[in-house]
Amino acid sequence: MARDQGHIERLARELAALSPEERAEVLTKAARHKPLRPLPRDFRPPLLEGGTRWIGGSLRREEIYDDDGR
C-alpha cells in the first residue's frame, strides 16, 4: 500500500514507463487484487417476506414436476 505521496509518484512514473500492453496487464492484475470493502456497520441483509414456510415433503424432481420429463 502506498504510504506517502512520494511512493505514489514513483509508482505513477513506473506505470507511465511501461508499454501500453504492459500497462494493461498491470492494471488487469491490480484489479484482481482489489480488496473487498467492509460492509457498513448498520448493514442488515434483506429478509424475504410472503408465502408460507416449507413444512416438509419430498423435493424429488419427479414429484415436483409430476415426472413429465422436464
C-alpha positions as CSV (number, residue, x, y, z in Angstrom):
1,M,0.0,0.0,0.0
2,A,1.3,3.5,-0.8
3,R,2.2,5.1,2.4
4,D,3.1,8.6,1.1
5,Q,2.8,10.9,-1.9
6,G,6.4,10.1,-2.9
7,H,5.6,6.4,-3.2
8,I,2.5,7.2,-5.3
9,E,4.6,9.4,-7.6
10,R,7.2,6.6,-8.0
11,L,4.5,4.1,-8.9
12,A,3.0,6.5,-11.4
13,R,6.4,7.0,-13.1
14,E,6.9,3.3,-13.3
15,L,3.5,2.7,-14.8
16,A,4.0,5.5,-17.3
17,A,7.3,3.9,-18.4
18,L,5.5,0.7,-19.4
19,S,4.3,-0.1,-22.9
20,P,0.5,0.1,-23.4
21,E,0.3,-3.7,-23.4
22,E,2.4,-4.0,-20.2
23,R,0.3,-1.2,-18.6
24,A,-2.9,-3.0,-19.5
25,E,-1.6,-6.2,-18.0
26,V,-0.5,-4.5,-14.8
27,L,-3.9,-2.8,-14.4
28,T,-5.8,-6.1,-15.0
29,K,-3.7,-7.8,-12.4
30,A,-4.1,-5.0,-9.9
31,A,-7.9,-5.1,-10.4
32,R,-7.9,-8.8,-9.3
33,H,-6.2,-7.9,-6.1
34,K,-8.6,-5.2,-5.2
35,P,-9.5,-5.6,-1.5
36,L,-13.2,-6.0,-0.6
37,R,-14.8,-3.2,1.1
38,P,-16.2,-4.0,4.6
39,L,-19.9,-3.8,5.0
40,P,-21.3,-0.8,6.8
41,R,-21.9,-1.3,10.5
42,D,-25.6,-0.8,10.1
43,F,-26.0,-3.3,7.2
44,R,-28.7,-5.8,7.6
45,P,-29.4,-8.4,4.9
46,P,-32.8,-8.1,3.3
47,L,-35.4,-10.5,4.6
48,L,-37.8,-12.1,2.2
49,E,-41.5,-11.9,3.1
50,G,-44.6,-13.5,1.8
51,G,-45.6,-17.1,1.1
52,T,-45.5,-19.8,3.7
53,R,-42.7,-21.8,5.1
54,W,-41.8,-25.3,3.9
55,I,-43.5,-27.8,6.1
56,G,-41.9,-30.9,4.7
57,G,-42.5,-33.3,1.9
58,S,-40.4,-34.7,-0.9
59,L,-38.3,-32.4,-3.1
60,R,-37.6,-35.0,-5.7
61,R,-37.8,-33.8,-9.3
62,E,-40.3,-36.4,-10.3
63,E,-42.7,-35.2,-7.6
64,I,-42.2,-31.5,-8.2
65,Y,-42.7,-31.8,-11.9
66,D,-45.1,-34.7,-11.9
67,D,-42.4,-36.7,-13.9
68,D,-43.4,-35.2,-17.2
69,G,-39.8,-35.2,-18.4
70,R,-38.8,-31.7,-17.7
